[in-house]
Amino acid sequence: MTTDRLQMKWIFTASLLNNTGNSLLWPLTTVYMHNYLHQSMTMAGIVMFLLSISMMIGNYVGGWLFDNWKPYMAAVLPVTLATISTVLLAIFDQWPAFAVWLCLISFADGASLTVINSYGTAVPTHSSRYVFNLLYMALNIGVVIGTLLVGVLLPIGPHWVFGVSAAIYVAFLVLTILTFNVKLERGGGHHARRDQSAKSDRRGIKVVYALCLCFVTLYLSYVLWESIMSVRITDMHIPFFAYSLLWTVNGALIMIFQPFMNNLAGYISTRVQVILGLSIFAFSFIPLIFAHTFTMFLIVFIILTIGEMMGVPSVPAYIDELTDPTQAGKYQGMTNVAMSIGRAVGPLYGGLIIDYFSYEALFLSVFAMMALSILYMALVSRHSAAQK
């Protein structure tokens, strides 16, 4: 049954469930393949790469379905695929079925991420900045809950992890079926207050491409914290639990302070917030060159988190301001594809630079990439704004 109003609480809850279910699986992938399925680390790396590619394809497909088909079905089908795949994963978890189910889940999650963001652009009662700040908070709360559940359930047995993840995806599917069948007035609501003639012109699209380039470099750098930094920190004789604590601090800071990011709307434009946030994020890799103690790593990660909170959720909001609401799926999907490309390339790039040069060279190189992409985006967006 179609309802008349799109409610933010259901989009928030959907994002929370999706990210909680997913976060039960990704921390376990490498460990389960190596320790339980007795696969090599090389094979685990190949699977992680395939997961990123699967998500990237899902990002594109989800956006295309949202724009060109029925948004409701574009929401339901990926969740259905993810739910079926997690149930099968809980039953058939041996090699190579394990990798197949994960690739299907990653594809479905990529589509769901784009569709949820696209639904967010059609919320009539809130600004884009408010919506995407809430969605980003939902993502991080889901990551915190999911990773904590892995720590509790894995000692009992990996089947418990897969089973709980499947149950969460079932809840996600039920919620989607019951609440996402709404009338979407793309171009109405808060979109109606914008100059539609300025949307999706060449200048705006150039800014979108520049933002996507920023996202590639940003997530190429961010994924280093999820991969090689655990080795870097433990090589300095800092215990692994300290590395895990960094992510707890990251999630806690985002949960506490992300709501306050909405207050910036009254003081700075979305464009300025994006540039400032991404610049702070990029800068955090400079002191990382000199970090050798847990305290220093903690300070660096707090700086990174501040930039992350300010900049990352503002990017889809800025893109929503630049583009035609009837093409929300396409352009929201582009940023998610860029994110997936960065995540796919990052571990390989990091490993090559470390093998042939050093950690310090890696941190300096990713800072340079981010700084150049941010500068390019700032110049393109300034030129675009000046011509309107």
N, C-alpha and C positions, 0 to 999 in steps of 0.2 A: 504494500500500500504506500502510495506517495504522500509525503507530508509537505506542508507549505514552507517550513522554515528550517534552515540549516543551523544546527546548534553547535557552538564551539566545544561544549563539554564532551560531545560524542567524538569529534575529531581528535581532541586531546586524548581521550581514553583509548581510541583506536591506535594512535601513535604510541602511547604508553605500552599497550599490550603487544604490539608488533615488535617494539624494541626490547621489551623484556624477554619475549620468546626467543628472539634472535640472539640476545646477549647470553642466553644459556648455552648456545651452541658454539659461537666463534672462539671463546677462550679455550674451548676443549678440543678444537679441531686438530691442532698440531700434536698435542699431548696424546690424544686418543689414537691417532694414526701411528705414532711412533712407539708408544708404550703398550698399547692394547692390540693393534693390528699389525705391529712389527714392520711398518713401512719405513723407508729411509727418510731422512730430513729433506733430501732433494725431492722425493715424491710428495712430501707434505707441502713443500714450497710450490710445486706445480699445481697441486689442488687449490692452494690459497690463491694462486694466480687465476685459475679457472673460475673460482668463486667471484673474484672481482669482475672478470669478463661477463659472467652470467648476470651479475647485478647491473652492470652497465647496459647490457641488452634489455634487461627488464625495465630499467629507467626509461629507455626510449619507447619500448612497446607500451608501457603504462601511459606515457604522455600521449602517444598516438591514439590509443583507445579512448582516452578521456576526451580528446578533441574531436575525433571522427566517428565515435560510436556512442553508446549510452554510458554516461559517467557511472551510473549505478552498477552496471554489469562490469565496467572496467575496474570497479572497486571489489566486487564480489569474486570474480574469477581468480585473480592472483591469490587472495586469501584462501580460497578453496584449494588451490594447488599447493600452497604452503602447508595447509592443515593436513591434507592427504599425505604429503611427503614426510611430515614430522611423525605422523602415526606409523607410516611404513618404516621410517628410520628407527623408531622405538622397537619394532618387531624384527626387521632385517638390518642389522648394523654391522655386517661383516664386509670385508673388502671384496670387490670394488663398489658394492651397492651403497656403502656409506658415502662415498664421494658423489655418486649419482644423486642421492637424495639431497645432499647439501647443495649441489649445483641448482637443482630445481627450487629449493627453498630460497637460495640467493637470488635467482631470477624473479621469483614471486615477490620477494621482499623489495627488490629494486622497483618493480612495477607499483607495489603498494605505496612505497615512499613518494613516488611522483604523483600518484593519484591523491594521496592524503594532502600533499602540498597544494595540488591543484584545487581540491575542495576548499582548502584554506583561503585561496584567493577569492572565493565566492561567498565568504561569510559576510552578511550584510550589516552586522551590528558592530564590527570592530575594524580598526585600521590594519593594514598588512603588517606593520611593524609589531603590533600587539599580537596578532595571530601567530607570526613566525617565531616570536620570542617564546610564546607558550608552547609551540610545537617543539622548539629546541629544548625547552625545559623537560617536556615529556620524554624526548629522546634520551636525555641524560639521566632522568629518574629511572627509565627502563634499563639503561646500561648498569646503573648502580644496583638495582634490584636483581637483575639477571646474573651479574658477576658474583654478587653475594650468595645467591642461591647455588651457583656452581660450586663455590667453596664449601657449602654445607652438604650438598647432595653427592658430590663426587666421591668422598670417602665411603659413603654407603654403597655406591655403585653407579657406573655411567648410565645404566638403564633408567635409574631414577631421574637423571638429568634429562634424558630424551623424553621420558614419560611426562614430566612436568612441563617441558617445552611444548609437547603436543597438546596438553590440556589448555595451556595459555593460548595457543593458536586456535583451538576450538572456540574459546571464549571470544577471541578476536573475530572469528567468522560469524558467530551468532550476533555480535554487536553490529558488524557491518551489514548483515542482512536486514536487521531490524531498524537501523537508524540512518543508513546512507541513501535510502530511496527518497530523495528530496528534489524539489524543483530548484534548479540552479539558474539564477538570473545573472549570468556573467555579463558584466558591464553595468549592473545595478548596484544597489547598496552603496558601500563606500567607494566603489569604482565610479559612480555617477558624478562624483565631485571632481573628477579629473578631466583634463582636456583630452578628449578622445582623439582629436585630430593629430595630437603629438605622439600617438602610440604606434609602436611597431614600424616607425619610419626608419630610414637607413641609419640615421644618427643613433637612434635608440638601440638598434640591433647591433651596431658596432660596439656599443657599451656592454651589451649582453655578452658578446664574444670575448671582450676584454675581461669581464668578470669570470667567465668560464676558464680563461687562461689563468687567472688568479687562483681559482679553485683547484686547478690541476697542480700548480706549484705548492699551494697551501697543504693539500692532502697528501702530496708526495712527501712533504716534510713531516706532517702530523703522524703518518703511519710509521715513521722511524721510531717514535715513542712507543708504538704498539709492538714493534719487532726488535730492532737491533739495540735499543736503549736498555732492555733488560740485561743483555750481555755486557754492555758497556758498564752498567752500574755494578753488576755482580763481579766483573773483572777487577773492580776497585775494592773488592772485599767488603762491599756493602751488601747486607743480606737481602734475599729476594722479597721478603715481606715488606721491606722498606720501599721497594719498587712498586709493590701492590698498593702500599699506603698512598703513593702519589696519585693514583687513580681515584682512591677514595676521597682525597682532598679535592681533586678536580671536580668530581661529581657533587660533593657537598657545597663547594663554592658556587657552582652553577645553580643548584637547587635553591640556595639562599639568596643569591644576588641577581639571578636572571630576571625576576619580576621587576627589579628596579631599572633595568635597561629601557623599559617602556617610558620612563620619565624623561629620557634624553630627547624624545620626540619634540618636546616643547622648547628645546634649546638648540639643537643642531639638525640639519637635514639628514635624510637617510644616506645620501651620497657621502657626506662628511663622516658619518658614523662608520660606514663600511671602510673608508680609507684609513681612518684612525685605528679601528679595531684590527684590521689586517696588518697594519704597520707595527702595532704593538706585538702581535703574534710573531711576525717576521723577526723583529728585534730580539725576541727571547732566545734565538739561536746564537747570538753573539756571546752573551755570558756563558752559554753552554760550552763554548770552547775552553773556558777556564774552570769549569766545574769539576771538583774532585772529591767533594764531601756531600753527604746526604743533605745537609742544610742548604748548600748551594744549589743542588738539584731541585730542592723544594722551592726555593726562591724563583728559580728559572721557570718551574712549572706553574707557579702562581701567576707570573707575568704572562706566560702563554695562555693561561685560562682567562685572564682579564681580556686579552685580545680576542680570544675565541668567543667569549660571551658577547662582546661588543660588536664584532664584525661578522661572524659566520651566519647567525640567524637574520642579519640585516641584508644579506645578499639576495635571498629569494624575495624579500620585501621590496628591495630596490628594483629587481627585475619585474616584479608585479607593477611597479609604478611606470616602468618604461615600455611595457608591452600591452598588446590588445588582450583583454580578458577572455575573448573567444579562442585565443591560442595559448591559454595558461598551461595546458598539459605539455605542449611542445617546449616552451621556454623553461618551465620548472624542470622538465626532464633533462634539458641540456646541462643545467648546473649539476644534477645528480650524475649524469654521464661523466662530466668533468671530474667530479669527486671520485668516481669509480676508477677512472684512468689514473689519477694520482695514487690511489691506493694500490692499484695493480703494479705500477712502475716503481713506487717508492722502495720496497724491500730489495728489489733487484739492483736498483741504482745505488742504494746504500751499501749493499754487499760489495759491489764492484769498486766503489770509491774507497772503502775501508781496506779491501784486499790490495789495491794498487797504490793507495796513498795513506790516508789516516782518518781518524774520527774528526780531527780538527778541520781537515780539508772538506769533509762531508758537511759539517755544520756551516762552514763559510760558504760553500757552494749553494746550499739550499737557501741560505739567507740572501745571496745575490740573486738567485732565480726569483724568489718572492718579491724582493725589492724592485727588480726591473719590471715584473708583471704588474705590481701595484702602481708604480710610476706611470706605466703605459696606460693603465685603466684610468688613473686620475686625469691624465692629459686628454684622453678620448672623451671622458665624461664631461670635463670642463668645456671642451670644444663643442660637444653636443648641446650643453646647456646654454652656451653663448649664442648659438645659432637659432634657438627657439624663440 
